Amino acid sequence: MSTAPIQPKGDEYSYEHCPLADSTNEIRILTLLQGPPNDPIRCTLQARHLTTSSNGNATRYEALSYSWGTENPTRWIEISPGANGWPSFFMIRPNLHSALQQLRQIDQPRKLWVDAICINQNDNKEKNSQVPLMPGIYSGAANVCVWLGEERDNSTLALNFSGRVLNLDDTDRAIADTRTPHEWLALASLMKRDWFSRRWVIQEISLAKQATLHCGDRQAEWSDFAEAVSIFEAVKPEDQLMSTSTLKPGQAAQLSTILSEMPLLPATRLVDATNNIFRKSDNGDILEKVLSLEVLMSDFSSFHVSRPHDVIYAILVLAKNIRSVPKPSESADVHIAQDTDPEILRLVTQRLREKIDERTFVIDYDKDFLDLCKDFLTFTIKDGGSLDILCRPWAPKLAGRALPSWLMTTAHNAFSMRPDGIYGRTNADTLVGSPGQGERNYNACKKTKVNDTWYFGEEVKEDSLFVDGFVVDVVELPKGPSQNGLIPKDWLDTGGWEDLTAAPPSEFWRTLVADRGPNGSNCLRVYPRACRYLIPSIVGGDISTNTLLSKATSAPVAKFLRRVQAVICTRRLFRTGRGFLGLVPEKAIKGDLICILFGCSVPVVLRRHSSPQTLGDYFEFIGECYVHGLMEGEAFEIQKSETNEKKAQKKSRQGQEGYLESSTLTDRRTFELR
């Protein structure tokens, strides 16, 4: 039975007792004093230079990597020195308290860097200067201690299992062991722990010289665990040799699901991510950063943060095309302001501008989050010459604050943790695909690059983004969205496949796969034949691709079904006013506009709104869409045809009494997105 923690005596700790010098190279180190397991946690806190200590030698310390958790700080530790030289108490969250208890040694102290204690989290100025030091902190640590949490859900069994499969000669034997089903379930549970989904840990673990995992009183080398995860990822459901006789009813199906989704589990995604961020030498030194900021933001959108700003700040140091710096100190501003010589002011300003250029992100936790988002979009759009970032989910949802529609939130991620505890598909893949892959998947904007006409609004329109493009069509006849892998029966009628004895219409099966194979490749030749596999499952109702996949004995059919799932999940099949067939976001309704934005590789859905306050219309960004026949620049031919027709009408009717020139649907315009 748990009891409430005893109220500590003394004062609450103040960072005035351990100030940091006005330096970009000083950090605090926590010394975790030795003691028996159940004793209160006692520590000292001292400031040290990151690279050297007072005697000129490097300070040896370990860095802690852990999940903050959602609980409030309810546990306390003692930190010395405090007021009048006496210990003071410091409130921390339960998971950190558990980590310190487990890491404390009985016979000797342990030096640690712990972000929640070593950085004053209530001082944004200090955070602005300390966060840029974190790469050096984690790369300079003798070891990074990863705290996964207390022992639960057979986590010890999972760690033992991961250790056994490292001997490749015994891998098949370990998987075929009759105990293995339970071990797989334990392993999947461990691989879903919160730590594996934190965005900061990508930096912390990829920069570590050495790292150890701690779970309860068990520990393992990170390198061994990561290698085991890679082996587990390679095991396919069809390869499983395990016995299911010891499983409870329903566990066999659950196990098959776990194996099929092993590549999607948070731990697998983290291992894959840390393998691809840097090119390293044989001894582990970083030779080159590989990924751009936009690629990192896109690939790591499922990794969460506690503070909105960290969705960007946590990955800056990993990007090859940008650098982060602390916010300039007030003392520097005062020094410049006191110098009244205009020429010196001009030179200083010029030097500052050269130092803080457009490829530099200034860490500033005082900046409004929307302004930070604008900084990120400005950099990304200019760097890539594309508006595709508007279609990629990356922004966190904020409690109590609505974000503009042109910020796609992570609620639209293709994969996330479902209510059943399985990390799986919850939305379709983005049509624009992942950035940095060379040629874009589609060419709806005819390779036009976004020009300098796009801009953010100011004052009453500070939430607005202005972009150029034109309307090409209107949403008509949107059908119900695809949910849980289902193809609604009425989609076949809308797609023109009334005669099921005939081959599926080309536009229908191509729309189901967005006219592409996986990763933007061309459609497989077998797709139209595989589409006919859907027919036997139509018994007066919807078509379940999940059921078909579970029964599929043909690899080409399975590939087709998985591609369909990746494209249609939560999207609606629809017809446009011009008769085109396509897929729109679940939120789309009749009357929404199909638009081409210059610099965006796919068509988008916009919704017009009237604004009495600003005396004009604005548009809500609903999302990207697939329109068969408009994905390769064909909309420009429609625009050209209507423009020529308009010119001909103008020429024939000009001078006639009562003639007024009218605009056409496809006229170029500037859209105000909110």
N, C-alpha and C positions, 0 to 999 in steps of 0.2 A: 504494500500500500504506500503510495507516494505521499509525502508531506510537503507543505509549503516551506520554501527556504527561510532560514532564520534571518531576521532583519540584521544587517551588519551594523557594527558600531563604528563611530568615527565619521569623518567627512567624506563626501563623494570626491573622487579624484579629479584634480584640475590639471590641464596640460601646462599651466603656468610653472609647474614643478619640473617640467622637462621640455623647455622651449627648443625650437629648431632655429638655428641661425638663418639669417636672410641669405640662404645659399641654395643652389640647385643640386647639391650633392650631399645633403645631410638627411639621415633617416633616424627613426627610433628603433631600438632593438629591445625586445622583451626577454628577460631572463626568467624562465620558469624554474622556480626553486624546487629542489628535491623534496620528497615527502611520501608518506604512506598513501595508498589509494584513496582512502576515505577522508583524508584531511582536507581542509579548505585550500583552495588554490592561492598560492602566494607567489608574487612576482616582483621584479624590479624593472624599471623602464629608464633607459639611458639613450641619449643622442649620440650618434656616431656618423662619421663620413661613410658614404656608401663603399668607397674603395679602400680607405685606410682608417685605422684607429689612431688614438692619440700618440701611440708609440711608433707610428709609421708603418705598422704591419696591417695586413688585411684582417678585418673582423670576420671570424668564422661564425656562421649562423645557418639555420635552416629556415625555409619559408613554408608557411602553412597555406594549403589550398583546400577550400571547403565550401560547402553551401551555407549561406547565411540562414536560410529557412524563413518561414513567414511569421514565426512567433515573435512576440515583443521581448526585449531584454528583461528577463526575470531572474537570472542567476547572477551572483556577484563573486568577484575575486578581490584579493588584496594587492595593491600596488604600492611600492615604496620607491623613493621617499614621497610622503604626502605633506600635508600641512604640519608645520613645526617638527618636521622630521619623522612624524608618526605615519604608519600605513594608512592609506585611504581605500575606500571600496570603489569598485568599478563594475557597472552592470553590463552583462553580456547576454547574448542569446543562448538558449539551451544547447543547440548543436555545437557551438564553439566551446561551451563549458565541458561537454562530453569529450571533445577533441583534446582539450588541455589536460583533462583527467587521465586520458589514455596515454598521452605523450609524455606526461610527467614521469621522471625517473626516480627511483627510490634512493639512489646513492650519490647522484651528482646533478647539478643544474643543467638546463638545456636552453640555449639561446635561439630565439625564434623571431621571425618577422610575421606579424599577424595584422592584416589590414584594418580590422575593426578596432584594434587597440593602438597600433603604432601610427595611425593617421587619425587626427581629430575629425571625425565624421560630421561634426557640426560647424566646421570652419571651411567654407568653400574656397577661400583663398589658399589655405593649406592643401586642400585636395587638388586645386589647380596646379600646384607646384610638385606635389608628390606623385600623382598619377603618371606623369611622363617618366618618372624614375623606376616605375614598376618593371619594365623590361630588364633593367640592370639589376634590380633586386632579385628577380627570379633566376636570371642567368648567372648571377654572382653567388647564389646560395650553394652551400656545400651539398644540400639535398632539399628536395621539395617533398614535404610530407602531405600526402593526399588523405583527407579524412572523409570516408564514405558514410560514416554513421555507425550506430550500434549494431551488434549482431541481431539479425532478424531474418525471417523468411529463408532460413537455411543458407545464410550467406557464407558460413564456414564450409558447408558442403560445396557451394559454388566455387569458392577459391581453390579448394582441393581438386575439384574437377578440372578447373582451368590449368592447374599445374600438371595434371596427369597427361593431358593431350599434347604437351610440349615435346614429348618424346614421339617423334613422327612414326617410329616403328610400332608404337602402341596406340596410335590414334584410332585406327579402326576398331581395335579391341576395346578401347575405352568407350567408344560410341555404341558398340554392340552389347556392352555389359547390361545385364537386366536391371541394374540400379540406375542406369543412365537416364531414363525418362524423368525421374525425380530430380536428377542433377541438372537436366536441361531446364526444368521449370525453375529451379533455384537460381541457375545462371541467368535466365531471362529476367528474373526479379531483381537480381543484383545489377544487371546492365541497364535497368530503368531508374536507378537511383538518381536523385536530383542533381548530384554533383556532375554527372555526365552531360547534363543539359545546360549547364551554366556557360555563358559566353566568355566570361573572364578566364575560365580554365583552359581555353584553347591557347591563349597566350602563356598562361602559367606553366602548362605541361610541355608545350612545344619548345620553350626556352630553357627548360630545366636540364642541367648537366646529368642529374640523377634524380629519380623520384621513386618513392615507395608508397604503396597503397596501404591504408590502415582501415580495417573494418572490425569493430569490436576489439578483441585482443589479438586478432590475426593480422598479419601483414604480408605483402608480396611485392616484388619488384614490378614497377610499372612496365618496364620493357618486356618482362615475361608475360604479364597480363595482356598487353597490347598484341603481342605475338599470338597468344592463345585466341584472342578475339578474331584475329585475321583467319585463323584456322577454322573457328566456328562459322565464320561468315561463308566459308567455302563449302560447308555441308548443306546439301540441297534436300528438300523433303523426299524426293524420289530416291535419294541415296541412303536414306535412313535404314540401318540394319537392326535397330533396337527392338527389344521385346516390349509389347504393350500389355502383357498379361497382368502386370502388377498395378496398372493404372485404374483409377476410379472411373465410373461412367462419365464420359464427356472429356476426360483428360487426354485421350488419344487425339481427338480433333483439336483440342487446345494446343497440344504439342506440335501437331502438323502446322498449325497457324504460326506458332513461335518460330519454327524452323524456316518457314517461308518468309517471315518478316524479320529474321535475324539481321539482314543488312540494313534495316530501318531503325533498329534499336539505338537509343542515344549513345551507348558506349561504342557501338560499331561506327556510328557517324563521327564520333570524336576521334577515334583511332584513324579513320580514313582522312579526316581533316588534318590532323597533325602530321600525317605522312606526306601531305602534298603542299604544305605551306612554304617550306624552305628546301633549297638544295644544300646538303651538308657534306662536309668532308668525312673521311673515314673515322676521324676521332670526334666527330659530332659538332665541329665548329660550323656556324652558319656561313655559307658562301654567297647565297643569293636568295632574295625574296622572289616568289614566283607569281603571286596573285595580286590583282588590282583591288582597290577598295570596293568597287562595285561587285566584283566576283565574290569577295569575302562576304559582303553584305547579303548577297543573293544566296550563297551556299550555306551560310550559317544563320539563316533567318529563324530556324527552329530553336536556337540556343537563346535562353532567356537571361534577363538582367533584372536587378532589383530597382535600379534607377533608370529612368528613360534615357538620360544622356549617355549612359554606358552602352547603349545599342551601337553607338558610333565609337566612343572612346575606347571600348574594349578591344577593337580590332585595328585601330589606326597603326599601331606599331608593326602589324603583320603585313601591311600593304606595301607593294613595291613602288607605288607611284605617289607617295605622300609621306609626310613626317609630322609628328606632333611636338608641340613646345608648350611650356607653361605660360600662363597669362603673364604679361609684363608686370613687374611689381610697381606699387605706388611710388616707392622711393625713386625709381628711375624716372617716372613722370614728373615728380617734384624737381629732380635735378635738371631736367630739360626745361621745365617751366621757369626756373629761376635764372636761366641763362638768357639774357635779353638780346644777345647779338643775333640779328636776323640770318646772317650767313651761316653761323654755327647751327642755328635751328634748322636751316634748310638742309645742311649736310647730314645732321643727325637724323632728320626725317627720311632723307633719301636712303641712308644706311639701314634704317629700320625697315623700310619698305623692301629693300633688297633681301634682308634677312628673313622677314616674314612675308614670303611671296604667296602666290596663289596655290602652291602645292603644300602649304603648311596649314595644319589645323591647330588652332590655339585651344588648349584645354581650359574651359571656362564653365564651371557649374552654376554660375550666376546667370548665364545666358538663358533666355527663354527657349524652351524646347522647340517651339515652332521655328524660331530663328536658326537654331542649330540644324533643323531639318532642311531649311532653305540653303544653308551653307553646304550641306551634303549634296543636295540636288544640283546646286550650281556647279560644284566641282565635278560631279558625275556626268552631267549633261555636256559640259564643256570638254571634259576629257574624252568622252566617247562619241560626241556629236550626235547623240540619239536621245529620244524621249522614252525609250523602252523601259526605263526605270519606273515610269508611272504605272506600268502594268505588273511590276514585281512586288510581292508582299515583303515588307522589311520593317515598317514602323510599328512600335508597340502601341497597344490600346492604352489610353490614359484614363484613370478613374476620375470621373467628374468633369472631364473636358473632351469635347468633340473635336476631332481633327478634320481639316479640310479633306474633301473627297479625293484630291490628287495625291494624298499620302495613302498608299495601299498598306493596310495593317496586316500583321501576322495572323489574324483570324482567317486569312485567305491562303495560308500555307497549304501545300498539297498534302503534307503529312503532319500529324500531331498526335498527342496522347488522347486516345478515345476514352469514353466513359467506362469501357470494359477493361481498361488498364493496358490495352495493347496499343503500341505505337504503330499507327496505320494511316491509310489514305482517308482524308476528310474533304479534300477538294481536288479539282483537276490540276494537272500540271499547267504552268503558264505556257501560253502560245509563243511568247517571245523567247522562251528558253533561257538558258544560263548565258550571261555575258562572257565575253572573252573567248568565244569558241570559233572565231573566224567569221565566215559568212553567217548572216542572220538566217533564221528559219524561213522567214517570209520577206516579201518585198512590196508590201501594200503601198508604201510611201514612195515607191519607185527610186529607192536609194537616195532620196532627198535627205540632206542633213539639216538638223535644226539650226536655224540661223540666229542672229543677234536680236531678232524681233521678239523673242520670248522674254518675259520678265515677271517679277513678282510685284504685286500692287503695294501701295503705301497708304498709311493713315486708315481711313474707313475701309479700304480694300486690302489691308495687309494680309488677309487670309486668301487672297486671290492669286492665281497663276494664269498669265496670259500667254496663249500659244496660237499659232497660225495653222489653218487647215481649211477643210470644206466638208459640207454635208453631202453624202452620196446616196443615202437611202433612209428608210424609216422601218422600224420594227413593226411587223404585222404577224398575227397568229402565233404568239409564243405559246408553246406547250408546257406541260408540267416539267419540273426539273428531274434529273436522274438522281436517285438516292439509293444508297446501299447496293450499288452495282446493277440497278434495274434499268432496262430500256423500256419506257412506257409504251404500251401497245399502240397508242395513237401516233407515236413517232413514225411508225411504218407508213401510215396513211399520208401524213404530212410530207414524208420523204418520197412519196410516189411509188411505194412498193405494195400496191393493192393486190396484185397477182403474185401470190407467194410461190407459184409453180415456175415463175420466170426468174431470171437472174436479177439480183438486186440492182436498182438504178445506180449508175456510177456516182452521181452526185450524193446519193444517200450513204453508200458505204464509205466513200471518201470523206464525207462530213463526219461520220462516226470516228474516224481516225485522224481528223483534221488534215487529211491528204499528206500525212507524213508517217514514217516509222519512228522508232525510238530515237531520241537525241537529234531530231531534225533530219534524219535520213529519208530517202525516198521510200514510198510505200513498197512493201514486199509484194511480189507478183501473186502470191497465194491469197492475199487479203479478200478479193471478191469471192473466191471459192469458199474461203473460211467463213465469210459472212452468211452463206447459205446454211451453215451449221446451226444458225439461230432458229431456223424454221421449225424443227421438230419440238422445240421447247415452248412454242406458242400454243397454249391451250386456253384461248379466250382471255388471257391476262397478260401481265407484263413479262418481260424476258429477264431472267436472273443470270447475269454473267458470272456471279460467284458460284451458282449451282453448276453452270456449264463448265467452269474451270475445274471444279472438284471432280467432274466426270470425264474431262477431256483426256483422250488417249493419244491425241495427235499434237505434236509440238507446234506445228504451224498454227493450228486452231488456238492453242493456248497463247501464243504470241499475239495473235489478232485480238483475243479477248482482253489481254492485259493492256494492249494499246488502247482499245475502246474505253476501258475503265479509266485510264490516265487522261483521256480527252473529255469524256462526258460527265464525270462526277460533279454533281450540283449544277451543271449547266442545263439550259433549255434549248430544245430544237425549235426553230422558228422559220418563217418565211418573211422576206422583206416586201416592201411595197412594189418593188420592181420584179418580184418573183424569185429572188435568190434564196437558196437554202443555207442555213447556218446554225451556229451555236452561240448563245449569248449568256451572260451571267444570270444566276438565279434571281437577282434583284431586278432584272430588266422587265419592262412592261410594254404593252402596245403604245405606240406613239413616240417611243424613245428614238433618238437619231443615231444612224450609223455614220460615223465620220472618219475621215482620213486626216491625221495630224502630221504635218511635215516633220520628218525625223523619227516617226514611230513606225515600226516595221509591220504592225498589224492594225486592222481597223479597230476603232473603239466605240463604245456606246456612251452617248451623252444625253442628259435629260435637261430640257430647258426649264428655267424658273424665272419668274418676274420678281423684281426687287423694287418696291415703291421707295425705299430709303435712298437708293442710288440711281433711281430713274433709268432703269435699263434691265436687260435680261442678263442672266448668268447661267452657267451650265454646271450640272453635277456630273462628276466622272464616275460612271457606273462600272466600267472595266473593259478589258479587251474582248474581242469576239472573233469568231471564225465565220467568214461568209464565202461560200464556195463560188469561185469566179471573180473574187475581188481581192485575192491575196497576193497577186503578183503585179500590181500597178494598173489593173484594168480600170480602176475608178478614174484615172486621169483621162482615159479615152472617153468615158462617159462625160466627164467635165468638159473636155474639148468639144465633143459633139454638141452639147447643150450650149456652150459658148458660141459656137459657129451658128447654131440655129437662132440664138438670140440676136446675133449681129445681122443675120439675114432679115429677121423680122423688123429690126430697127431700121434697116436700110429701106425696106419696102413700105414702112408705115411712117417714116420720119416726115414731118411737115403736115401730116393729117391732123385735122382739128380734134382736140381732146386726147391726143396720144401722150401717154405717160410711160416712160421707160421703167420696166419692172425688173426685179432681181430674180435669178433662178436659184433652185435648190443648191446647186453645186458651186455657186460663187465663192471665191476665196474670202475668208473672214478671219477675224481674231476672236477666239473663244476665251471668255473669262471663266475660268474654272474655280469653283469654291468647294 
